[in-house]
Amino acid sequence: MKYAVIFLLSFTSIFAVHVLSKLFAPPEVKIERMIRRMETGFNEGSVRRSLGSLADDWRHQDETVDRTMLEDGLRARFFTERDASDRSLLIRVEIPAESLDIKMVGEGATARFEARFYRMLANEWKLSWRIKVESTWEETEDGWRVMRSGHGELEGHRF
């Protein structure tokens, strides 16, 4: 019984520190976590996690793509870009830590980073497309959200 109480107190303390660190983290840290969650979501083939940080009324910089169109495009891509034998995803994205540039601007923030998209070819990940992403973020009732974003081509082509 004594060990159970000690374990419970230790677990509760660790959990409390974890929760408090998330609640009181600086905005830049929260935004970076959201970007990493989107990266992980893409690599898992999860549309919901890939786009979870986008505001409901998010728009691409050129105004031709909205959230619904992006969701539909990712859903189709995640469905078709699968290995026939084991259904594993044949595409992935990587956001190098050194490319992340998050700055507070007034009440909002901007985030700039490089995204590298890879495709599995002949049992090897090959760089297919490299882009520079620029996004504007606002803090909402649901946390930090991307309001607008756009990208510039650096290398390769869209897959």
N, C-alpha and C positions, 0 to 999 in steps of 0.2 A: 504494500500500500504506500509506503514511504517513497519508493522509487517511482511509482505511478504519479504521485503528486509532484515530485521533482521534475519528471519528464513533462508533465502537463504545464508546469510553470515555465520551464525552459522553452517549450514549443510556443506557448502564448507570448512570451517575451520576443522571441524571434519573429513571430507573425506580426506583432505590434510594430516592431522596428521596420519591417518590410512595408507594411501599410503606410506608416508615417513617412517613410522615405519617398514613397510614390506620391502621397498627397502634397508634401511640401518641397518637392523637387523644383528646381528652377524651370521656367517655361522651355528653355532650350533643351533641357534633358527630357522633358515630357514629349516635345516634338520629335526629338531623335528616337525615342522609344516608339512613337507612332510610325515613323518612317521604317524602322526595323521590323515592326509588326506587319507592315504592308509588304516588305521584302519577303519575310517568312511566309506570309499568306500566298504570295505569288508562287513561291517555290513548292508550296504544298498543294497548289492548284485550287485554292479557296478564293472564290470571287469575293465573298463577304469580308474576309480578312484582308485581301488585297486592296479593297476600296473602303475599308472601314473608317479611314481617317478623312475621307472626302465628305464635305458638306452635302446635304441633300440637293442643294441648288448649285453645286459645283459646275463650273464651266471651263473648258479648255480655252487657252488664250485666243484661238482663232474663231471662237464662238460657234463652230460647227459641230462640236462634240459635247454632249451632256452626259450626266452620270448614267442614265439608262442605256445610252448607246455604248458607253464604255463597259458596263456590266455585261451587256449582250455579247460584245466582242470578246471579252475575257472568257465568258462561259463557253462560247464556241471554241476558242483557242484551247482552253483546258480540256475540253471534251475530245478534240481531234488530235492534239499533240501528245498522244499516249503510245507507249510501246505495245505492240500487238500481243506479245507473250505475257507480260506481267502488269500491264496497264500503268506503268510508272510514267511520270511526266517527262517529256523529252526536251523541255525548255526550262530555263531558270534565269534569275536575275541576281546580280551582285551589286551592292552599293559600297564602294570602298570608303572606309572610315575617313581617310585623309581628304576625300572630296566633299565631305559634309561641311556646309557653311550656313549656320543658323544665326540670324540676327534679329533682335527685337527692334521693331519700327513702330513708335507710338504705342498704341494698345494692341497691335498685332505683331506679326513676325514674317520674315522671309526665310525660305530654306532653298539652298542651291546645292545640287549634288550631281555626281555622275552615276548613271545606271548602265551596267554592262549586261547585255542579254546573251545567253549562251544556248546553243542547240546541241543535242547529243547526235553525233555523226560518227559512225564506225566505232562505237563504244568509247568515244572520247568527247569531252565538252569542248566545243569550238565557239569562239567569239563570233557572234552574228551581227550584233548591232550595239553601238555605243552612243549614248545621248547625254546631254547636259539638261537637267531638269531645274526649272525655276518655279517656285510656288509661293503663294501668299496664304498665311494662316491667321485665323481669328479664334479667340477663346469664346466658346459657346457654353450653354448649359450642360452639354454633353462632353465638354473638354475641348481641346484644341482640334480644329478642323481646317482642311485645305479648302479655300474658297475658289481660287483660280490657280491654274498651273499651265505650263507650256514646256516645250522642249526644243532643243536645237540638235541637229544631227552632227555627230563627231566622226563616226566611222561606220561602215557597213550599211546594211539595209534592214528594214523592218521584216519580221518574219510573220 
